[in-house]
Amino acid sequence: MDKRLLLAVVVSMAILFLWWKIFPPTPQSLPAPTPVPSSTAPALDSGAPALAPALGQTESPTKAPAPPVQRPAETQIVLESPEASYVFSSWGASLRQIKLKDRQFLLNKTQPDSGMQIVSTSKEEAAPLRTTFTKADFPWNDSIAWSVTRSAAGSVVFHAETDDVVVEKRFTLEAQRYRLQFSVTVENKGSKALDHGLAVRMFAAQDPEKKGGGFFSYATANLAEMVCHVGDKAHRSTVEALVKEPQNFVGGVRWAAAGDKYFTVAAVPFPETPPHDRGCKQQAIDATTAEVALSFATRTLAPGEKTEYPFIVFAGPKYAHDLEAVRPGGEDAKLADAVDVTFAVLSRPMLALLKQFYRLSGNWGIAIILLTIFIRLVTFYPTYRTLVSAKKMQGLSGKIAELRKKHENDKQKLGVETMNMYKAHGVSPFGGCLPSLIQMPIWIALFSTLNYAVELYHSSFFWYITDLSAKDPYYLAPLLMGSVMFLQMRMSPAGTDPQQQKMMSVMMPVMFTGFSLFLPAGLSIYTLTSYFIGILQQLYVNRKFRPGRAPALAVKT
């Protein structure tokens, strides 16, 4: 690459960065979407669930919605598990708060009751686990009065009744961490058959301070997301994306969830016999809030008949082993897909290894260092091949320079002669590329694992770093990483263009240091450790190929 072009790229990036820091973009204030009348809701094939309408709407083809009712004062019920406190409200029979108890999530380590509250929406109408009917042969109002009973310790039952139906919502703590049993029962108390389609809703709001939006904040941003798992794929959308366009899915919906990078509230229905298609709709409520609604195929109730919709609700941090344990009816719900990692087939074993190293060391920062060492050992041979290839290329730099001078006016001839020289000395110009390409999925998976691991959230690295998921408060690790990277590049073979190599040895560390200033501290520790090990590998190769010991480049005849 031309030196002037390289300089122009660096200067341009520096100008863009300074402009972004001095004049940050102002978030656009978007109006709330206009509600769509029930009569325009798209119809589905027979047996498929009706799509969830906009918040607060109910579709009733035969009767008008029930008029607003005068509700009694709100009653809140608290269910306490060892890991979390769940607060339920009689308004909407919904989940209003989830307060975590683990020391990792305490806002004040000296106060046991200062746990994080992970429900991001505060309004009653956007409380998780609200239920409504996308289709009903009876009047229903989402503001209906619910009565509350405590059937047993660790359980709460909400009861609502109209002239036509009795609806009961039951929440019960499970022994497994961050899990609730949840069921909705609908009973026909009338004298004629009634059709209905149930929908369960979850909501999440985007924290404006964690929205990100720029290249330098993507790793530390924490975006609210709505997720529908259909078939074998998790379809996730941010609030900003749903403001532009809602998403609808119909088919084998396993679960629906709302949350962010580290926490989620997921409703996982039990398998139906026979199985029916379910619907899952993601839509924005306003510029900062969105919902995901899981809807069921229409069911018909004869007079006096009742039907039940059982769920497992996971409400808490996205620990992979807890998510994997969610198996309603013994069926794997694939809830672990709620964690948005790249190359999950590699990321999940890496996370398991990270946990093992944590058990050995007792510190997540040290565990990251040990994991990085392990990965570098696994990739030692392909890295070694890359370094050896570069060293061999350096040995031919003088002859390549002669060829360039000899054929400076004939690029085609220069290319042919250069390849002949490589072939004669048994050197492949692509010898260092393939090993590097093999390693790329491993490094991407490791980067993704550290970026999305809730284990690092609010976890410290001795006294220096208090949160490995946030950027380094003193920028020490990124600066050290840049220095180590500079040293490694200066030790690397100069290749066929020493002047370009010299420029790159300055430009690349400066660029990567700038990027690392905004990365989570856990990733900075990983990159620092990785480049330090890279220096040791480079020293080993340089020693092997030092003058007097370097293997001769035999000429093939």
Secondary structure as UniProt FT lines:
FT   HELIX           3..22
FT   HELIX           38..40
FT   TURN            46..47
FT   TURN            55..56
FT   STRAND          76..80
FT   STRAND          84..89
FT   TURN            90..93
FT   STRAND          94..100
FT   HELIX           103..105
FT   TURN            109..110
FT   TURN            112..113
FT   HELIX           124..126
FT   TURN            128..129
FT   STRAND          130..136
FT   TURN            142..143
FT   STRAND          147..149
FT   TURN            153..154
FT   STRAND          155..161
FT   STRAND          165..173
FT   TURN            177..178
FT   STRAND          179..188
FT   STRAND          194..205
FT   HELIX           208..210
FT   HELIX           215..217
FT   TURN            218..220
FT   STRAND          225..230
FT   TURN            231..232
FT   STRAND          233..238
FT   HELIX           239..244
FT   STRAND          247..251
FT   STRAND          253..259
FT   STRAND          263..269
FT   STRAND          278..284
FT   STRAND          289..295
FT   STRAND          299..301
FT   TURN            303..304
FT   STRAND          306..317
FT   HELIX           320..324
FT   HELIX           328..330
FT   HELIX           335..338
FT   HELIX           344..361
FT   HELIX           364..378
FT   HELIX           380..395
FT   HELIX           397..406
FT   TURN            407..409
FT   HELIX           411..424
FT   TURN            425..426
FT   TURN            429..432
FT   HELIX           433..452
FT   HELIX           454..456
FT   TURN            457..458
FT   TURN            462..464
FT   TURN            468..469
FT   TURN            473..474
FT   HELIX           476..491
FT   TURN            495..496
FT   HELIX           498..516
FT   TURN            517..518
FT   HELIX           521..544
FT   TURN            547..549
//
